[in-house]
Amino acid sequence: MHRSLWLLEVPLVPGVQPALEGEVLADIAIAGGGYVGLWTALLLKEKDPACDVAIVEQDFCGSGASGRNGGFALSWWAKFKTLTRLFGQEAGVRLAKASEAALSEIDSFCRSHGIDAHFTRGGWLWTATTASQMGSWEACVRLAEELGVGPWRRLGPEEVAERSGSRAHLGGVLDTSAATVQPAALVLGLRRAAIEAGVRIYERSPIVDVDRGVPPALVTSRGRLRAQKVVIAMNAWAARFPELRRALVVLSSDIVATNPIPDSLEKIGWTGGEAITDSQLRVDYYRTTRDGRIAFGKGAGKIALSGRMGPEFDRNPVAGRDAEADLRAYYPSLDGASITHQWSGPIDKSMSGIPLFGRLGGREHILYGVGFSGNGVGPSLIGGKILRSLALGLRDEWSECPLVEQRFERFPPEPFCYLAARVVRGAVVRKETAELRGRRASSIDVRLAGLAPAGLEDK
């Protein structure tokens, strides 16, 4: 498997954990060793130290999306309009504030557990790189301003260009609460903390089935983990379950990273640690690193039929060249910048861009948390709180929050979803290519692009 820059930088301490073999018992079994699974395990042990928690991971914890993302630790303020539409103003404000507070909680957890996750609170610039993108943030930001909430700071065009180090950025707003992390350092730090807390982790153990009986079990080719409750925290791999197949569409996201160029970053003025995105549907997202690299990603590269992911979800050279082309277009004057790393990863996108939590097929003993839609670094902590409360049968603000058992829009059945997604993606590419070249997109492409599911930002 091709590894991300992040995973190559961080040693696996302690080493790879044993595979699941034979019949094993636990109180709670978690499928997936990424952010959501690890936070759930840690919070379970914090609430009930006697609880026997075990994680089953197909490779090693963090090898999936949690060790491959861009490292943007964002709240849900960019989804504030969607939150209030789905759940009402009071709940929308509560969830957005909780997601912002989660970022400080992650920072505090890392400090108290000696995890050097490179947590840098430089804020997030939501920008426009074409005239058609200008004001994409306006409805979301204005609603927050009307309610007197939110971390938004309006910036003039000059400040956006100065902060981003590029005149390609025509306008934008700053979310002052946002941070960046080294994604693998965070997830592998959580892994170490979980092991120290007594969580059993079984690695190199791909799950081939989930026994939905009572009690349920996670089944691998060499073993079976039976527990009172099973938690599905598998990111895009959860699309394999019939109950979740139409809740998610699986897309790839592709990242390139430069060699360290701190002097060039100083020269162009991008020194504040800001995370940046534009307002495309195939979003460009980029940030700097502690050693002075640029990591530049582009979303929605490939579509998975029925959630089946091929090698292009691991590394896609063609999509990597697309990401590099946008990097060069935004930063044409970078001295000595070359691409040293390129990788891909999967995104489990829900129709609304908001994650989904509940009981699989209504079964009280099998729980799930999926659909983080490319923004899981920060909200995964909330996911862990929800799944912890559901697994322990608690009645609290998390088990009863509106994210649980929410009614959600479903994607069409396969193969129609895959075919429709390809048509819509083609329209998005044509529309945004025309806009980047200063041309008017066709009305058909504009209408088709409007059918794309929401992502990191409100549509």
C-alpha positions in Angstrom: 0.0 0.0 0.0 1.2 3.5 -0.9 1.7 5.6 2.3 1.0 9.4 2.7 3.8 11.8 3.6 2.2 12.0 7.1 2.4 8.3 7.7 6.0 8.2 6.5 7.0 10.9 9.0 5.6 9.2 12.2 6.9 5.9 13.7 4.4 3.3 14.6 4.8 3.1 18.4 4.1 0.6 19.8 4.5 -1.7 16.7 1.9 -3.5 14.8 -0.6 -5.2 17.1 -1.5 -8.9 16.7 -4.1 -10.0 14.2 -7.5 -11.3 15.4 -7.4 -15.1 15.6 -9.9 -17.6 17.0 -13.0 -16.8 19.1 -12.5 -13.6 21.2 -14.9 -11.8 23.5 -15.3 -8.2 24.5 -17.9 -5.8 26.0 -17.7 -3.5 23.0 -16.2 -4.2 19.6 -15.2 -1.4 17.2 -14.8 -1.9 13.5 -12.2 0.7 12.3 -9.1 2.1 13.9 -9.3 5.7 12.6 -10.2 8.9 14.5 -13.8 7.9 15.2 -13.0 4.4 16.3 -10.1 5.5 18.5 -12.0 8.4 20.1 -15.0 6.1 20.8 -12.6 3.6 22.5 -10.8 6.2 24.6 -14.1 7.9 25.7 -15.6 4.5 26.6 -12.5 3.7 28.8 -12.7 7.2 30.3 -16.4 6.8 31.3 -16.1 3.1 32.4 -12.5 1.9 32.9 -13.7 -1.6 33.5 -15.4 -1.8 30.0 -13.5 -4.3 27.8 -13.1 -2.5 24.5 -11.5 -4.0 21.4 -10.8 -2.5 17.9 -10.5 -4.5 14.7 -8.5 -2.7 11.9 -7.8 -4.0 8.4 -4.2 -2.6 8.2 -2.9 -0.6 11.1 -4.7 2.2 13.0 -4.5 5.4 11.0 -3.6 3.8 7.7 -6.9 4.8 6.1 -8.5 8.2 5.7 -7.3 9.3 9.2 -3.7 9.2 8.1 -4.2 10.5 4.6 -6.3 13.7 4.9 -5.2 17.3 4.6 -5.0 17.8 8.4 -7.6 20.5 8.5 -9.1 20.6 12.0 -12.3 22.5 11.3 -15.6 23.0 13.1 -19.1 22.8 11.5 -19.5 26.6 11.2 -19.1 26.3 7.5 -22.1 24.0 7.6 -24.1 26.3 9.9 -26.9 27.0 7.4 -27.3 23.3 6.8 -27.3 22.5 10.5 -30.1 25.1 11.2 -32.1 23.9 8.1 -32.0 20.3 9.3 -32.3 20.7 13.1 -33.5 24.2 13.8 -31.6 27.3 15.1 -31.2 26.2 18.7 -29.8 22.8 17.9 -27.7 24.2 15.0 -26.0 26.7 17.2 -25.4 24.1 19.9 -23.8 21.6 17.4 -21.7 24.3 15.8 -20.4 25.5 19.2 -19.7 21.9 20.3 -17.7 21.3 17.1 -15.7 24.4 17.8 -15.1 23.4 21.4 -13.9 20.0 20.2 -10.9 21.6 18.6 -9.7 22.9 21.9 -10.4 19.6 23.5 -8.2 17.8 20.9 -5.4 20.3 21.7 -5.8 19.7 25.4 -5.9 15.9 25.0 -2.7 16.0 23.0 -0.9 18.2 25.5 -1.9 16.0 28.5 -0.9 12.8 26.7 2.3 14.0 25.2 1.1 13.8 21.6 2.9 16.2 19.2 0.3 16.5 16.6 1.7 19.8 15.3 -1.6 21.5 16.4 -1.4 25.0 14.9 -4.4 27.4 15.3 -3.8 29.6 12.2 -7.5 29.8 11.2 -9.2 28.7 8.0 -9.5 31.0 4.9 -12.7 30.2 2.9 -11.9 31.9 -0.3 -12.9 32.6 -3.9 -10.5 32.0 -6.8 -13.0 33.0 -9.6 -15.6 35.7 -9.8 -18.4 33.1 -9.8 -17.2 31.9 -6.3 -17.4 35.3 -4.7 -19.8 35.4 -1.8 -20.1 31.6 -1.6 -19.8 32.0 2.2 -22.3 34.9 2.5 -25.5 33.1 3.5 -23.7 31.0 6.1 -21.7 33.9 7.6 -24.7 36.3 7.6 -26.9 33.8 9.4 -24.2 33.5 12.1 -23.9 37.2 12.4 -27.6 37.7 12.7 -27.7 35.2 15.6 -24.6 36.7 17.2 -22.5 33.5 17.0 -19.6 32.1 15.1 -15.9 32.6 14.7 -16.1 34.5 11.4 -14.0 37.5 10.5 -14.6 39.3 7.3 -11.5 40.2 5.3 -10.9 42.6 2.4 -9.5 41.3 -0.9 -6.0 42.6 -0.1 -5.8 40.8 3.3 -7.0 37.6 1.8 -4.3 37.8 -0.9 -1.6 38.7 1.7 -2.6 35.9 4.1 -2.8 33.3 1.4 0.4 34.5 -0.3 -1.4 34.6 -3.7 -3.2 37.1 -5.8 -5.3 34.2 -7.1 -7.5 34.6 -4.0 -10.0 37.3 -4.8 -11.9 37.4 -1.5 -12.9 35.4 1.5 -13.6 35.1 5.2 -11.5 33.8 8.1 -12.7 31.2 10.6 -10.5 32.1 13.6 -11.2 28.8 15.5 -9.7 26.4 12.9 -6.4 24.7 13.2 -4.2 22.3 11.3 -2.6 19.1 12.5 -0.2 16.4 11.3 -2.9 13.8 10.7 -0.9 10.7 11.3 0.8 12.1 14.4 -2.7 12.7 15.8 -4.2 9.3 14.9 -1.1 7.3 16.0 -1.0 9.3 19.2 -4.6 8.4 19.9 -3.6 4.8 19.1 -0.8 4.8 21.6 -3.1 6.4 24.3 -5.8 3.8 23.6 -3.3 0.9 24.1 -2.1 2.5 27.3 -5.7 2.8 28.5 -6.2 -0.9 28.0 -8.0 -1.0 24.7 -7.1 -4.2 22.8 -6.3 -3.5 19.1 -6.3 -6.2 16.4 -4.5 -5.1 13.3 -3.9 -6.6 9.8 -7.4 -8.1 10.3 -9.8 -7.2 7.4 -13.4 -7.6 8.4 -15.2 -10.0 6.0 -18.6 -10.0 7.8 -20.6 -8.6 10.7 -22.7 -11.2 12.4 -26.0 -9.3 13.2 -27.1 -11.8 15.8 -27.4 -11.2 19.5 -24.7 -10.9 20.6 -23.2 -9.5 17.4 -19.7 -10.2 16.1 -17.0 -8.9 13.8 -15.7 -11.7 11.6 -12.3 -11.8 9.9 -10.8 -14.6 7.8 -9.0 -15.9 10.9 -11.1 -15.0 13.9 -14.4 -13.7 15.4 -14.8 -10.9 17.9 -18.1 -11.3 19.7 -19.3 -8.4 22.0 -22.4 -7.0 23.6 -22.3 -4.0 21.2 -20.6 -3.5 17.9 -19.7 0.0 16.6 -19.2 0.6 12.9 -16.6 3.4 12.5 -15.1 2.4 9.1 -15.4 5.7 7.1 -15.9 5.0 3.4 -15.6 1.2 4.0 -19.0 1.4 5.7 -20.6 1.8 2.3 -20.4 -2.0 2.0 -23.3 -2.5 4.4 -26.7 -2.6 2.7 -28.3 -0.5 5.4 -25.8 2.4 4.7 -25.2 1.9 0.9 -27.6 4.6 -0.2 -26.6 7.0 2.7 -23.1 7.4 1.3 -21.2 8.0 -1.9 -17.5 7.2 -1.9 -15.2 9.7 -3.6 -11.4 10.0 -3.7 -9.4 13.0 -2.6 -5.8 13.5 -3.9 -2.9 15.4 -2.3 0.5 16.5 -3.4 3.2 17.8 -1.1 6.3 19.9 -2.0 9.8 19.7 -0.6 10.4 22.1 2.4 10.5 25.7 1.1 10.3 27.9 4.2 12.2 30.8 2.5 9.8 30.8 -0.4 6.8 30.9 2.0 8.4 33.8 3.8 8.9 35.6 0.5 5.2 35.3 -0.5 3.9 36.0 3.0 2.1 32.8 3.8 3.5 32.5 7.3 0.5 32.4 9.6 -0.3 28.7 9.4 -3.7 29.3 7.7 -5.6 26.4 6.2 -7.2 27.5 2.9 -9.9 26.3 0.6 -11.5 27.8 -2.4 -15.3 27.5 -3.1 -15.3 24.9 -5.9 -17.4 21.8 -5.6 -14.2 19.9 -6.5 -12.6 21.8 -3.7 -8.9 22.8 -3.6 -7.6 22.6 0.0 -4.1 23.5 1.1 -1.9 24.3 4.1 1.7 24.6 5.1 3.6 22.2 7.4 5.9 22.7 10.3 9.0 22.1 8.1 7.8 24.6 5.4 6.1 22.3 2.8 2.8 23.0 1.0 0.4 20.1 1.1 -2.2 20.8 -1.6 -5.3 18.6 -2.2 -8.2 18.4 -4.6 -11.5 16.7 -3.9 -13.8 14.4 -5.8 -11.3 12.7 -8.0 -12.8 9.3 -8.5 -16.2 7.7 -7.7 -16.5 4.2 -6.3 -19.2 1.9 -7.7 -21.1 0.4 -4.7 -18.4 1.7 -2.4 -15.7 -0.6 -4.0 -12.4 1.2 -3.9 -9.6 0.3 -6.4 -5.9 1.2 -6.3 -6.7 4.8 -7.4 -8.1 5.4 -3.9 -4.6 4.7 -2.7 -2.6 6.7 -5.3 -3.9 8.3 -8.5 -1.1 9.9 -10.6 -3.5 11.6 -13.0 -5.4 13.2 -10.1 -2.1 14.1 -8.5 -1.2 16.0 -11.7 -4.5 17.9 -11.5 -3.7 19.0 -7.9 -0.2 20.0 -8.9 -1.6 22.1 -11.8 -3.8 24.0 -9.4 -1.0 24.5 -7.0 1.2 25.9 -9.7 -1.6 28.2 -11.0 -2.2 29.7 -7.5 1.5 29.9 -6.6 3.4 30.4 -9.9 6.4 32.2 -8.3 7.5 29.6 -5.7 11.2 29.2 -5.8 12.6 25.7 -5.7 9.3 24.0 -5.2 9.1 20.4 -6.4 6.6 17.7 -5.7 8.1 15.0 -3.4 5.0 13.1 -2.3 1.6 12.3 -3.7 -1.2 10.1 -2.4 -5.0 9.6 -2.4 -7.6 8.6 0.1 -11.4 7.9 0.3 -14.2 10.2 1.5 -17.6 8.9 2.8 -19.8 11.7 1.6 -23.4 12.0 2.8 -25.9 14.0 0.8 -26.0 16.9 3.3 -22.3 16.8 4.2 -23.3 16.1 7.9 -22.3 12.8 9.5 -24.9 10.2 10.3 -25.2 8.2 13.6 -27.6 5.5 14.6 -28.5 1.8 15.0 -27.8 -0.4 11.9 -31.1 -1.5 10.6 -32.7 -0.5 13.9 -30.6 -3.0 15.9 -29.8 -1.7 19.4 -26.6 -3.8 19.5 -25.0 -2.5 16.2 -24.2 1.2 16.0 -22.6 3.3 13.3 -21.1 6.7 12.8 -20.3 7.6 9.1 -20.6 10.3 6.5 -18.0 12.8 7.8 -17.7 14.1 4.2 -14.1 15.2 4.3 -14.3 17.0 7.6 -13.6 14.4 10.2 -10.5 15.5 12.1 -12.3 17.8 14.5 -15.9 16.4 14.4 -14.6 12.8 15.0 -14.4 13.7 18.7 -18.1 14.5 18.7 -18.7 11.2 16.9 -16.8 9.4 19.6 -19.0 11.1 22.3 -22.2 10.1 20.5 -21.1 6.5 19.9 -19.8 6.2 23.5 -23.2 7.2 24.9 -25.1 5.0 22.5 -22.9 2.0 23.3 -23.2 2.4 27.0 -27.0 3.0 26.8 -26.7 6.5 28.3 -29.4 9.1 28.0 -27.6 12.4 27.6 -27.0 15.3 25.3 -25.0 13.1 22.9 -27.2 10.0 22.6 -30.3 12.3 22.2 -28.7 14.9 19.9 -30.4 15.4 16.5 -27.5 13.8 14.6 -28.7 10.4 15.9 -31.2 8.6 13.7 -31.7 11.7 11.6 -33.8 11.4 8.5 -31.5 11.8 5.5 -31.7 12.1 1.8 -30.7 8.9 0.0 -28.6 8.5 -3.1 -30.2 6.5 -6.0 -29.6 2.7 -6.0 -26.7 1.3 -7.9 -25.7 1.3 -10.7 -27.8 4.4 -11.2 -26.0 6.3 -8.5 -22.6 5.6 -10.0 -23.8 6.6 -13.5 -25.5 9.7 -12.3 -22.5 10.7 -10.2 -20.3 10.5 -13.3 -22.6 12.7 -15.2 -22.8 15.2 -12.4 -19.1 15.1 -11.9 -18.5 15.7 -15.6 -20.7 18.8 -15.4 -18.9 20.1 -12.4 -15.5 19.7 -14.1 -16.8 21.5 -17.2 -18.5 24.3 -15.2 -15.5 25.0 -13.0 -13.0 24.7 -15.8 -14.9 27.3 -17.7 -15.1 29.6 -14.7 -11.4 29.3 -14.0 -10.8 30.4 -17.6 -13.1 33.4 -17.2 -15.9 31.9 -19.4 -19.6 31.4 -18.7 -20.5 27.8 -18.1 -23.4 26.3 -20.0 -26.8 26.4 -18.3 -27.1 22.6 -18.5 -23.8 22.1 -16.7 -24.8 24.7 -14.0 -28.0 22.8 -13.4 -26.4 19.4 -13.3 -23.6 20.7 -11.0 -26.2 21.9 -8.6 -27.2 18.2 -8.0 -23.8 17.4 -6.4 -24.0 16.5 -2.7 -22.8 19.1 -0.2 -19.2 18.9 1.0 -17.0 20.7 3.4 -18.9 24.0 2.9 -22.5 24.9 2.6 -23.6 25.0 -1.0 
